[in-house]
Amino acid sequence: MPANLVKLLPFLQWGREINQAMFGKDLLAGITGAVIALPQGVAYALIAGLPAEYGLYSAIVVCILASLFGSSHHMVSGPTAALSIVLMSVISPLANGAEDYIQQAVTLTLMVGVIQLAMGALRLGSLVNFISHTVVIGFTAGAAVLIAASQLQHLLGVEIASGLSLVDELQAIALQIPNTHGLSLAVGAVSLIISVIARRISRKLPHLLLGLGAASLLSWAIDGPQRGVALVGALPSELPSFATPQFSAGAVKTLSSGALAIAMLGLIEAVSIARAISLRSGQRINGNQEFVGQGLSNFVGAFFGCFVGSGSFTRSGANYDAGAQTPLAAIFSSLLLALIVVFIPDVTAYLPMPAIAGSIMLIAWNLFDFKHIKEILRANYNEVAVLAATFLSTLFIELEFAIYVGVMLSLVLYLRRTSRPRVLELTAQEASFHQQLNQIGLKQSDWCPQIKLIRVDGSLFFGSADHVQRRLRELTSSGNTLVLMIGSGINFIDLAGAQMLEQEAQRLESAGGYLAIIALKHAVIDELKDSGYLDKIGEARLFATPQAAIAMLLRVVDKQRCNPCHQKAFAECLR
């Protein structure tokens, strides 16, 4: 079978490897997946502001296509909490009525699919590496707060206006607290408590389903619907039919920024989850193929009434723990879900809205990655700043722009760090260059009064050349113009960096000094050769060993200052 065809259609590869034992394990894992996908599909649709059936449509169609065309054998795709809340944020200010809202959500999903497919076709899988993990954690935590806040009205059984900002929404909820519907709150609390207890007992238990089941029983026992407890209602007893999304120049202009943000966030989610699962399974993940799988699932899904989906960590982890062997397990779960929609559409008819709100509250809580948040808070100021900026932006500005804020701040801080590499003045400890080099101040007695030992810890390029040059001039301002530069930390050099080295070499030499360089990487030397600056700087300034560089510098030191010196910083000084 042609290798290119297998890359394009990965199911041709894993489909041939399935045997009877693998088939049975995939079927059992698929049953587990369907049990989890049912309550989550309904919950995520409500987060997105869509009827419950759209969440199940997405959990069916998006999951099947992503499983067939993605590279991961265990990742399960479909609607997710983070993407659902972003979709609602993008569409809510634009839609005129429920029908227009649904149409715009489907159109947005189509645009997301086109963007992701284009990125996969252009093999841009590495782009997700430029969005730091800190940005994703901050955004997800902010989205969790928004998701939880959006469910308070359902949990309390009160009504507030839609499309409010977080602050206005919380204020409206606070004003409605005296009107709390006690039975609704009790039903929601039971759903939340039972789900938490079941999760604590075993992560393999369908905790959301158990919580919803217990809350539904309570609602039935107290005759909740007749006493004001809102219900989700029955699903349409049919699978999604083919329909053409409305696609116009106006829609592209209006939804483009949101579509790009959702496309990138969805790809980050999918690739991150696929890689996390692969660490346990040992499978190799193809990032570009995941782009194609996610893009195709959203693109085609838009024609079947689906809203945007991505990889689900909860369902993917449960799928792997249930013994899934191939993507057939995720396909089984989708097919079983389709059977439920067709033959048991009344499964949600008596499902209380407060119970769904309780489940969503738990989903929101689980979005907080407390382990990594603690690590970030202990890391450094830059990471904390990125986390805080992304989190606060998510809460107080449009969600799609919140992602851009985090990404831009990450890039700015990274560029700032790389443009200010450390330029350290060192000392030769214990009169031997071969031993540990320490920063000046740790062992002043070993400091040579005439020769500066300077190490550059960073690449020399247009952004850092000025900073390095200023530091070199600061360190040689006292008149010591004999410099031994240790270049082991220089990974690359561009024309600006090369020009700076030439200028400093000429400046030091005109002042009666010398610039000697050791430990340059071969790649850096090649870059100097290719640019023609190796000859301008002087190849004689580059030394293969520290002994050769020290010997050369000792030949040009001021002998009158050397003779009475008791420092003896280098082994060569003792000869």
FENSULVEN-V964890 format. One record per residue. RES is the residue in three letters. PHI is phi as a letter, one per 20 degrees, with the letter a starting at -180 (none if undefined). Layout:
RES&PHI ; RES&PHI
This chain:
MET&none ; PRO&g ; ALA&f ; ASN&f ; LEU&f ; VAL&f ; LYS&f ; LEU&f ; LEU&c ; PRO&f ; PHE&f ; LEU&f ; GLN&f ; TRP&f ; GLY&f ; ARG&f ; GLU&e ; ILE&f ; ASN&d ; GLN&f ; ALA&f ; MET&f ; PHE&f ; GLY&f ; LYS&f ; ASP&f ; LEU&f ; LEU&f ; ALA&f ; GLY&f ; ILE&f ; THR&g ; GLY&f ; ALA&f ; VAL&f ; ILE&f ; ALA&f ; LEU&g ; PRO&f ; GLN&f ; GLY&g ; VAL&f ; ALA&f ; TYR&f ; ALA&f ; LEU&f ; ILE&f ; ALA&f ; GLY&m ; LEU&d ; PRO&g ; ALA&g ; GLU&f ; TYR&f ; GLY&f ; LEU&f ; TYR&g ; SER&f ; ALA&f ; ILE&e ; VAL&f ; VAL&f ; CYS&f ; ILE&f ; LEU&f ; ALA&f ; SER&f ; LEU&f ; PHE&d ; GLY&e ; SER&d ; SER&f ; HIS&e ; HIS&c ; MET&f ; VAL&d ; SER&d ; GLY&q ; PRO&f ; THR&c ; ALA&f ; ALA&f ; LEU&f ; SER&f ; ILE&f ; VAL&f ; LEU&g ; MET&f ; SER&f ; VAL&f ; ILE&e ; SER&g ; PRO&f ; LEU&d ; ALA&e ; ASN&d ; GLY&n ; ALA&f ; GLU&f ; ASP&f ; TYR&f ; ILE&f ; GLN&f ; GLN&f ; ALA&f ; VAL&f ; THR&f ; LEU&f ; THR&f ; LEU&f ; MET&f ; VAL&f ; GLY&f ; VAL&f ; ILE&f ; GLN&f ; LEU&f ; ALA&f ; MET&f ; GLY&f ; ALA&f ; LEU&e ; ARG&l ; LEU&d ; GLY&g ; SER&f ; LEU&f ; VAL&f ; ASN&f ; PHE&e ; ILE&d ; SER&f ; HIS&f ; THR&f ; VAL&f ; VAL&f ; ILE&f ; GLY&f ; PHE&f ; THR&f ; ALA&f ; GLY&f ; ALA&f ; ALA&f ; VAL&f ; LEU&f ; ILE&f ; ALA&f ; ALA&f ; SER&f ; GLN&e ; LEU&f ; GLN&f ; HIS&f ; LEU&f ; LEU&e ; GLY&m ; VAL&c ; GLU&c ; ILE&c ; ALA&f ; SER&e ; GLY&m ; LEU&e ; SER&f ; LEU&g ; VAL&f ; ASP&f ; GLU&f ; LEU&f ; GLN&f ; ALA&f ; ILE&f ; ALA&g ; LEU&f ; GLN&e ; ILE&g ; PRO&f ; ASN&e ; THR&g ; HIS&e ; GLY&g ; LEU&f ; SER&f ; LEU&f ; ALA&f ; VAL&f ; GLY&f ; ALA&f ; VAL&f ; SER&g ; LEU&f ; ILE&f ; ILE&f ; SER&f ; VAL&f ; ILE&f ; ALA&f ; ARG&f ; ARG&f ; ILE&f ; SER&a ; ARG&f ; LYS&e ; LEU&f ; PRO&f ; HIS&f ; LEU&f ; LEU&f ; LEU&f ; GLY&f ; LEU&f ; GLY&f ; ALA&f ; ALA&f ; SER&f ; LEU&f ; LEU&f ; SER&f ; TRP&f ; ALA&f ; ILE&e ; ASP&l ; GLY&g ; PRO&g ; GLN&f ; ARG&d ; GLY&n ; VAL&e ; ALA&f ; LEU&d ; VAL&f ; GLY&n ; ALA&f ; LEU&e ; PRO&f ; SER&e ; GLU&b ; LEU&f ; PRO&f ; SER&e ; PHE&f ; ALA&b ; THR&e ; PRO&f ; GLN&f ; PHE&c ; SER&c ; ALA&f ; GLY&f ; ALA&f ; VAL&f ; LYS&f ; THR&f ; LEU&d ; SER&f ; SER&f ; GLY&f ; ALA&f ; LEU&f ; ALA&f ; ILE&f ; ALA&f ; MET&f ; LEU&f ; GLY&f ; LEU&f ; ILE&f ; GLU&g ; ALA&f ; VAL&f ; SER&f ; ILE&f ; ALA&f ; ARG&f ; ALA&f ; ILE&f ; SER&f ; LEU&f ; ARG&e ; SER&e ; GLY&n ; GLN&f ; ARG&e ; ILE&d ; ASN&d ; GLY&g ; ASN&f ; GLN&f ; GLU&f ; PHE&g ; VAL&f ; GLY&f ; GLN&f ; GLY&f ; LEU&f ; SER&f ; ASN&f ; PHE&f ; VAL&f ; GLY&g ; ALA&f ; PHE&e ; PHE&c ; GLY&m ; CYS&e ; PHE&d ; VAL&g ; GLY&c ; SER&b ; GLY&f ; SER&d ; PHE&f ; THR&f ; ARG&f ; SER&f ; GLY&f ; ALA&f ; ASN&f ; TYR&f ; ASP&f ; ALA&f ; GLY&n ; ALA&g ; GLN&d ; THR&b ; PRO&f ; LEU&f ; ALA&f ; ALA&f ; ILE&f ; PHE&g ; SER&f ; SER&f ; LEU&f ; LEU&f ; LEU&f ; ALA&f ; LEU&f ; ILE&f ; VAL&f ; VAL&f ; PHE&d ; ILE&c ; PRO&f ; ASP&e ; VAL&f ; THR&d ; ALA&g ; TYR&d ; LEU&e ; PRO&f ; MET&f ; PRO&f ; ALA&f ; ILE&f ; ALA&f ; GLY&f ; SER&f ; ILE&f ; MET&g ; LEU&f ; ILE&g ; ALA&f ; TRP&f ; ASN&f ; LEU&f ; PHE&f ; ASP&e ; PHE&f ; LYS&f ; HIS&f ; ILE&f ; LYS&f ; GLU&f ; ILE&f ; LEU&f ; ARG&e ; ALA&f ; ASN&b ; TYR&f ; ASN&f ; GLU&f ; VAL&f ; ALA&f ; VAL&f ; LEU&f ; ALA&f ; ALA&f ; THR&f ; PHE&f ; LEU&f ; SER&f ; THR&f ; LEU&f ; PHE&d ; ILE&c ; GLU&g ; LEU&f ; GLU&f ; PHE&f ; ALA&f ; ILE&f ; TYR&f ; VAL&g ; GLY&f ; VAL&f ; MET&f ; LEU&f ; SER&g ; LEU&f ; VAL&f ; LEU&f ; TYR&f ; LEU&f ; ARG&f ; ARG&f ; THR&f ; SER&e ; ARG&c ; PRO&f ; ARG&f ; VAL&c ; LEU&d ; GLU&e ; LEU&d ; THR&c ; ALA&e ; GLN&e ; GLU&l ; ALA&l ; SER&b ; PHE&f ; HIS&f ; GLN&e ; GLN&g ; LEU&e ; ASN&d ; GLN&f ; ILE&g ; GLY&o ; LEU&e ; LYS&b ; GLN&f ; SER&f ; ASP&e ; TRP&f ; CYS&f ; PRO&f ; GLN&d ; ILE&d ; LYS&e ; LEU&e ; ILE&c ; ARG&d ; VAL&d ; ASP&d ; GLY&r ; SER&f ; LEU&d ; PHE&c ; PHE&g ; GLY&f ; SER&d ; ALA&g ; ASP&f ; HIS&f ; VAL&f ; GLN&f ; ARG&f ; ARG&f ; LEU&f ; ARG&f ; GLU&f ; LEU&f ; THR&d ; SER&f ; SER&f ; GLY&o ; ASN&f ; THR&d ; LEU&e ; VAL&c ; LEU&d ; MET&e ; ILE&e ; GLY&d ; SER&f ; GLY&e ; ILE&e ; ASN&e ; PHE&b ; ILE&b ; ASP&d ; LEU&f ; ALA&f ; GLY&f ; ALA&f ; GLN&f ; MET&f ; LEU&f ; GLU&f ; GLN&f ; GLU&f ; ALA&f ; GLN&f ; ARG&f ; LEU&f ; GLU&f ; SER&f ; ALA&e ; GLY&n ; GLY&d ; TYR&a ; LEU&d ; ALA&d ; ILE&c ; ILE&c ; ALA&m ; LEU&f ; LYS&f ; HIS&f ; ALA&f ; VAL&f ; ILE&f ; ASP&f ; GLU&f ; LEU&f ; LYS&f ; ASP&f ; SER&e ; GLY&n ; TYR&e ; LEU&f ; ASP&f ; LYS&f ; ILE&f ; GLY&o ; GLU&f ; ALA&f ; ARG&f ; LEU&e ; PHE&d ; ALA&f ; THR&c ; PRO&f ; GLN&f ; ALA&f ; ALA&f ; ILE&f ; ALA&g ; MET&f ; LEU&f ; LEU&f ; ARG&f ; VAL&d ; VAL&f ; ASP&f ; LYS&f ; GLN&f ; ARG&e ; CYS&f ; ASN&g ; PRO&e ; CYS&f ; HIS&d ; GLN&f ; LYS&l ; ALA&f ; PHE&d ; ALA&g ; GLU&f ; CYS&f ; LEU&e ; ARG&e
